[in-house]
Amino acid sequence: MKLRGSVAIGLVTTLMLTLTTFASSAQAATPLRVGVAYDTGGPGDHSFDDAVVQGLTMAGKRFPMQVSATVTIGSDADREMRLRSLVTKDCNPIIAVGAGYATALSNVAVDFPSIQFVIVNDASIRRLNVTSLVFSENQGGYLAGVTAALATRTGKIGLVGTTGSPYEGGFTAGAHYVKKDIMVNTSLGSDSALVLTKGLISAGADVIFLTMPGSGSDVLKAVASANKGGSNIGLIFVEPDQYVTLSASARRFILASLVKRVDRAIVNVIAESVSGRTVIDVLDANAGIYGRRYGIQGHFIELSLWSPLVAKYRNVINSAAEKASKLSL
């Protein structure tokens, strides 16, 4: 659990459930040739691409490795071409950043069964040579629900997400862990995050957990605007799923952010590759989907506390994190 410093707090404190280090492994005699296919935007996107860059940088300090990288323009045909280009460079493993690569990777993985492919934040490909890296979003939702329940003044909180959001159950359970009678509203669907958020604000929610991917800047502006009108609304968001453009005035309305440590997951996968192993835990036996699901245990999901309003509850949140870490899908 990580506490982000602000002007009011004046420090950065790291609260850890467990101290975790990746197991040391014998380094290969020759450098590992790692391929990475970035999503649109590439490095500098303030999202998953940057998180993968950070992971590769961390891994490069530990292991002898060479990285070949490419950036897609977004179409399935281009994504497939990018993956195949990395195959021709003798890369293994090859990392595809984001669920947008699912269709292309399904096609390519069939043709190259001896290459281990890795896809970040997706678990839909039924191939033993595809490692899906995903996160226990219900555990993260639980932490967000606890935080929202501790911060609310009105007893009404809300979640914004897509239909079938994996965060929803955990968020509700975490909120009720703190306050049995709290009102939890969820606004799920295909409408924009801004539209869904405004609906929750109109319904009286004063803490909103934003889980929809993409920029959260418009939502933050709406929260700031409502607060100028006399409301007192706080926002919790997800990194690296979302990124926000922060102004000094808007920053104070962010209570916390849930952080998926994609960088740590990348290091974990590369460490296994260097040791000659693949990450193929069974994620869905019936569907034949393999990879690894990362959670609070091992420090792969963190909660960054941005505001003194919730920072004072860090011990309560840490205790709740232990409970959340035991949740399974």
Sequence and secondary structure as in RCSB ss.txt:
>XXXX:A:sequence
MKLRGSVAIGLVTTLMLTLTTFASSAQAATPLRVGVAYDTGGPGDHSFDDAVVQGLTMAGKRFPMQVSATVTIGS
DADREMRLRSLVTKDCNPIIAVGAGYATALSNVAVDFPSIQFVIVNDASIRRLNVTSLVFSENQGGYLAGVTAAL
ATRTGKIGLVGTTGSPYEGGFTAGAHYVKKDIMVNTSLGSDSALVLTKGLISAGADVIFLTMPGSGSDVLKAVAS
ANKGGSNIGLIFVEPDQYVTLSASARRFILASLVKRVDRAIVNVIAESVSGRTVIDVLDANAGIYGRRYGIQGHF
IELSLWSPLVAKYRNVINSAAEKASKLSL
>XXXX:A:secstr
 EE   TTT S EE  SS          SS EEEEEEE TT TTSSSHHHHHHHHHHHHHTTS EEEEEEE  S 
HHHHHHHHHHHHHTT SSEEEESGGGHHHHHHHHHH TTS EEEET      TTEEEEEE HHHHHHHHHHHHHH
H SSSEEEEEE TT TTHHHHHHHHHHH TT EEEEEESSS HHHHHHHHHHTT SEEEE SSEE HHHHHHHHH
HHHTT   EEEEEETTEE    HHHHTTEEEEEEE HHHHHHHHHHHHHTT    EEEETTTTEEEEEE TTTT 
EEEEE SHHHHTTHHHHHHHHHHHTT   
